[in-house]
Amino acid sequence: MSVVFVHGVPDTPRVWDAVVSRLDRKDVVRQSLPGFGCSLPKNFGATKEAYVEWLLGELRALKGPIDLVGHDWGGLLVVRAGSVRPEAVRNWAAGGAPLDREYMWHQAARARQTPGMGERVLEGLTPEALQAALVAAGVPAADAATATGNLDDTMKQCILKLYRSAVTAGAEWEDDLRRVSAPGSSCGREGSVRAGGVRRAPRPEDPRAARVFSGLLALVAARASRRSGRRAPASLGRGLSPSPYPLPWKGRGDRVRRSGASPFRRRA
């Protein structure tokens, strides 16, 4: 049995350090997306499908039921893995992973997807510039420095290929979401909370969304800990946000319903 963490773009597995330090379990696996702080496999295409196949291969190498946790592109890969191999996933949680044919990519993504513009943008993206942008967005300076330490030409090329392969990812992948059978939850980039067939949208600027995601991460770990006979610390999840917020799985505050139904099903 393992809990697998999948980071986003442009991150490395170190983005999960604070989360993992709060887990009361020893079966933690932090995956490193090829090209993001590590080498690329031979002939690796760095497209969205290539990263999905890579993740599925990593999951096949693990024994027992798997709890999957992902953020940003890691969240998209987690949800896709649950669609393609639903039997391999026991629980999942994803944050900042909008998978909807109606979703419009954010401004930075659209720039990366545009030939010529994407190259110019990433050429000017230095570790110092990225660190400053993350700090301006509210990321602690120490964490921002860690996140940008592996930004290099290989990572930049992978970013371009990945985003350009995903212009129509929502249209290509959304219909397969009905195959997701494992219970899980997702907190959207713009603050929408989707879980167990329920779709709600708090105010886009609502800072609670990030805190709810912290609780969702805790939910995955807590479920696994209960089933394995090990106890997850009560502080799990709350310590990931500047101010404590009631965890949704305790039934207080911003509640999130959970079930085995697809979490992205639209309401009639």
C-alpha positions in Angstrom: 0.0 0.0 0.0 1.4 3.4 -0.9 0.4 7.1 -1.1 1.8 8.6 -4.2 2.3 12.4 -4.6 2.6 13.9 -8.0 3.8 17.5 -8.3 2.9 20.2 -10.9 4.6 22.5 -13.3 7.2 24.0 -12.8 7.8 22.1 -9.6 9.7 19.1 -8.2 8.9 16.5 -5.6 10.2 18.9 -2.9 7.0 20.8 -3.2 5.5 18.0 -1.0 8.0 18.2 1.8 5.7 20.1 4.2 2.8 17.7 3.5 4.9 14.5 3.9 6.4 15.7 7.2 2.9 15.7 8.7 2.1 12.1 7.6 2.1 9.3 10.1 2.9 6.6 7.5 6.0 5.2 5.9 4.7 4.2 2.5 5.0 7.6 0.9 6.2 7.9 -2.7 7.0 11.2 -4.3 7.2 11.0 -8.0 9.3 13.3 -10.1 7.9 14.2 -13.5 10.6 13.4 -16.2 12.5 16.5 -17.0 11.6 18.4 -13.8 14.7 18.2 -11.7 15.6 14.8 -13.2 16.7 13.3 -16.5 14.4 12.4 -19.3 13.9 8.7 -20.4 15.2 7.9 -23.9 12.8 9.1 -26.6 10.4 10.6 -24.0 8.0 13.0 -25.8 7.0 15.1 -22.9 3.4 15.3 -24.1 0.4 14.9 -21.8 -0.1 11.3 -23.0 3.6 10.6 -22.4 3.3 11.8 -18.8 0.2 9.7 -18.3 1.9 6.6 -19.6 4.9 7.3 -17.4 2.7 7.7 -14.3 0.8 4.5 -15.0 4.1 2.7 -15.4 5.2 4.0 -12.0 1.9 2.9 -10.4 2.2 -0.6 -11.9 5.5 -1.0 -10.1 3.9 -0.5 -6.7 2.2 -3.2 -4.7 -1.2 -3.0 -3.1 -3.9 -0.3 -3.2 -2.7 3.2 -4.0 -3.8 6.6 -2.7 -3.0 9.3 -5.3 -2.5 13.0 -4.5 -1.6 15.6 -7.2 -1.5 19.3 -7.6 -1.6 21.4 -10.8 -0.4 19.2 -13.7 0.1 16.4 -11.1 -3.6 16.7 -10.3 -4.6 16.4 -14.0 -2.4 13.3 -14.3 -3.9 11.8 -11.1 -7.4 12.2 -12.4 -6.5 10.9 -15.8 -4.8 7.8 -14.2 -8.0 7.2 -12.2 -9.9 7.3 -15.5 -7.6 5.0 -17.4 -6.9 2.5 -14.7 -9.7 2.9 -12.1 -8.9 -0.4 -10.5 -5.4 0.8 -9.5 -6.6 3.7 -7.4 -8.1 3.4 -3.9 -8.5 7.1 -3.0 -7.4 10.3 -4.7 -7.2 14.0 -4.2 -6.3 16.7 -6.8 -5.9 20.4 -6.6 -5.7 23.0 -9.4 -6.7 20.4 -11.9 -9.5 21.7 -14.1 -10.6 19.0 -16.6 -13.5 20.4 -18.5 -14.1 20.9 -22.2 -15.4 24.4 -21.3 -12.3 25.4 -19.3 -10.2 28.2 -20.8 -6.5 27.8 -20.1 -5.0 30.6 -17.9 -3.0 33.4 -19.5 0.5 31.8 -18.9 -0.6 28.5 -20.4 -2.0 30.2 -23.5 1.3 32.0 -23.9 3.2 28.7 -23.6 0.9 27.1 -26.2 1.6 29.8 -28.8 4.5 29.1 -31.1 7.2 31.8 -30.8 5.6 33.5 -27.8 6.1 30.5 -25.6 9.8 30.3 -26.5 10.3 34.0 -25.8 8.4 33.8 -22.4 10.4 30.9 -21.2 13.7 32.3 -22.5 13.2 35.2 -20.1 12.0 33.1 -17.3 15.0 32.8 -14.9 14.9 31.1 -11.5 15.1 34.6 -9.9 12.1 35.9 -11.9 10.1 32.8 -11.2 10.9 33.1 -7.5 9.8 36.7 -7.4 6.5 35.8 -9.1 5.8 33.0 -6.6 6.6 35.3 -3.7 4.2 37.9 -5.1 1.5 35.2 -5.4 1.9 34.5 -1.7 4.4 31.6 -1.6 6.8 31.8 1.3 10.3 33.0 0.1 12.0 29.8 1.3 9.5 27.6 -0.5 9.7 29.7 -3.7 13.5 29.4 -3.7 13.2 25.6 -3.4 10.6 25.4 -6.2 12.7 27.3 -8.7 16.1 25.7 -8.0 15.8 23.2 -10.8 14.5 25.5 -13.6 16.7 24.7 -16.6 16.5 24.4 -20.4 15.3 20.7 -20.1 12.4 21.7 -17.9 11.5 24.7 -20.1 11.3 22.4 -23.2 9.2 19.9 -21.3 6.8 22.7 -20.2 6.4 23.9 -23.9 5.7 20.3 -25.2 3.4 19.5 -22.3 1.2 22.6 -22.6 1.1 22.4 -26.4 -0.1 18.8 -26.3 -2.9 19.8 -24.0 -4.7 22.6 -25.8 -7.8 20.4 -26.1 -7.2 18.2 -23.0 -10.6 18.9 -21.6 -12.4 17.8 -24.7 -10.2 14.7 -25.0 -10.3 13.5 -21.4 -13.6 14.8 -19.9 -15.8 12.0 -21.1 -13.6 9.3 -19.5 -14.2 10.9 -16.1 -17.3 8.6 -15.8 -14.9 5.7 -15.4 -13.4 7.1 -12.2 -14.7 4.7 -9.5 -12.4 5.5 -6.5 -13.7 8.0 -4.0 -11.9 11.3 -4.2 -12.1 15.1 -4.2 -10.8 18.0 -6.2 -10.3 21.6 -5.4 -10.2 23.8 -8.6 -7.7 26.5 -9.4 -10.4 29.2 -9.4 -11.8 28.0 -6.1 -14.5 25.5 -7.3 -14.9 22.5 -5.1 -16.0 19.3 -6.9 -16.6 16.1 -5.1 -19.0 13.1 -5.2 -21.0 14.5 -8.1 -21.4 17.9 -6.5 -20.0 21.1 -8.1 -19.9 24.3 -6.2 -18.1 27.6 -6.9 -17.1 29.9 -4.0 -16.0 33.4 -4.9 -12.9 33.1 -7.1 -10.8 35.2 -4.7 -11.9 33.1 -1.7 -8.7 32.0 0.1 -10.5 29.1 1.7 -10.1 27.1 -1.5 -6.4 26.4 -0.7 -7.3 25.5 2.9 -10.0 23.1 1.7 -7.4 21.4 -0.5 -5.1 21.0 2.5 -8.0 19.2 4.1 -8.4 17.0 1.1 -4.8 15.9 1.2 -5.3 15.1 4.9 -8.4 13.1 4.0 -6.5 10.8 1.7 -3.9 10.1 4.3 -6.3 9.8 7.2 -8.5 7.2 5.3 -5.4 5.1 4.5 -4.1 5.4 8.0 -7.4 4.2 9.5 -7.6 1.2 7.1 -4.0 0.2 7.9 -4.4 0.6 11.6 -2.1 3.6 11.9 -3.2 6.9 13.1 -2.8 10.2 11.1 -2.0 13.2 13.3 -4.9 15.5 14.1 -3.0 18.5 12.8 -2.6 17.0 9.3 -3.7 19.5 6.7 -4.3 22.4 9.0 -0.6 23.3 9.3 -0.5 23.8 5.5 -2.4 27.1 5.5 -1.5 30.4 7.2 -4.5 30.2 9.5 -6.2 27.0 10.6 -9.5 26.0 8.9 -11.8 23.2 9.8 -11.1 20.1 7.7 -14.0 19.2 5.3 -13.9 15.6 6.3 -14.8 16.5 9.9 -18.1 17.9 8.6 -17.5 21.5 9.7 -17.0 24.8 7.8 -16.8 24.5 4.0 -18.2 21.0 3.6 -17.3 18.7 0.8 -19.4 15.6 0.1 -17.6 12.5 -0.9 -18.7 9.3 -2.6 -17.6 6.8 -5.2 -19.4 8.7 -8.0 -17.4 10.7 -10.5 -16.5 14.0 -8.9 -16.8 15.9 -12.2 -20.3 15.0 -13.1 -22.4 18.0 -14.0 -25.6 18.7 -12.3 -28.7 18.8 -14.4 
